[in-house]
Amino acid sequence: MALPRLLLADRVKGAEDSFLRPLLPALRRDYDVQFVSLPPGDALAAAIAGSDVVWLEWCWDHAVWATASGVLAGRPCVLRLHSIEAIQTDFPARVDWAQVHRVVVVGADIAGLLAGRFPAIGATRVEQIANGIDMERFAPGTPDRFRIGWVGHVEPKKNPMLLLQIAQRLRQLDPRYSIHAAGAFTDLRTLRYLRHAIPALGLADALRFEGPIANMPHWYADKGVLLSTSMYESFGMAIGEAMAVGAFPVVHDFPGAAQLWPPECLFLAIDEAVALIRSARPGLYREWVAERYALERQEKATLAMLAELLSSRGGSG
């Protein structure tokens, strides 16, 4: 018997770096999966026509076009939405939500934000399915509590300015600490500021921007602390991945953070972050992550949702 045909249409990322990548092995056991990264147009229409169920990753221009152009033709449609679309774009306001059968978000705060900003979503069912951490891939490392990791595109929303203030206070108290940042510079203003501020704060030998990292489990392995200074995350994959390897999380208390991460690891003030880092206990939260965010939980919830959609053949559920 032929497997149902599942189209994964990721407008922003390719198969190698898509947020869907960890789910692909499980999805391929139950579905004939086609992954595409296509703009609106004939090629995307053809891919949709050859599918039984459509997953639109990101609420981007392809989602607006697919829901408004008639190409879905009643097919069950899942749209997974991330924080950037809800906060920085008007794409959700332009989607025909009557054509979407499930909206997937990774956290409760982003679901509330959507309901407030885009009431046109209306009766479309919203499923909260947290991201999954591959606990085998992110295996325990040998964390050094004086080596601190920071992960993300180096741009204002990740708040690297706060990182510098914490680093300077920490080094004043104990010069053994070093901070290692993984991620690409994506904003020239931020790059120029950091080039100016790092030497002025005496951090040239303490704070190292290492660029994009190909093997993140290996990179996390010696980090005793994961410092997140972001102003907002709908989830924060780097936090969970680092915790799985053994890093102690020290997380800026962004809206919704307490619903995602251990409340005792959150901070707002610089001195709070420094105190958490200095008292960090590497390895403490691996089981905490496994219980809440193991990849198998995401796989199970995703497969159950898709099976329900297929059984109803596009019913609103």
ABEGO torsion letter per residue (X at the ends): XBBBBBBBBBAABBAAABAAAAAAAAAAAABBBBBBBBBBEAAAAAAAAABABBBBBEBBAAAAAAAAAGAAGGBBBBBBBBAAAAAABAAAAABBAAABABBBBABAAAAAAAAAABAAAEABBBBBBBBBBBAAABBBBBBBAABBBBBEBBBAAAGAAAAAAAAAAAAAABAABBBBBBEBBABAAAAAAAAAAAAAAGAAAABBBAEBBABAAAAAAABABBBBABABBAAGAAAAAAAAAGBBBBBBBBBGAAAABBAAABBABAAAAAAAAAABBBGAAAAAAAAAABAAAAAAAAAAAAAAAAAAGGBAX
